[in-house]
Amino acid sequence: MSKNAKVMNFEEGIAKLETIVKKMEDGAMSLDESLEAFEEGVKLSKFCGQKLEEAQRRVNLLMEKNGKLETAPFGERDDDL
């Protein structure tokens, strides 16, 4: 990656992935274009998945229960009931 290249964030990755999916669903791409788009889509999917995992780890670290920090899977706190 060059010094001037912008680092993509999650929202940009999802937007690019959605654009690729729409183009592929239109069916107007050649086989080579479809394969190239699919390859880019797989890379974007992995990137977005990694970003979600990072976010989940951060949420887990920030979960607080009884005045002290504890890790807990997102959405599974006792006080959510």
Secondary structure as UniProt FT lines:
FT   TURN            3..4
FT   HELIX           10..26
FT   HELIX           31..62
FT   STRAND          64..65
FT   TURN            66..67
FT   STRAND          68..69
FT   TURN            74..75
FT   HELIX           78..80
//
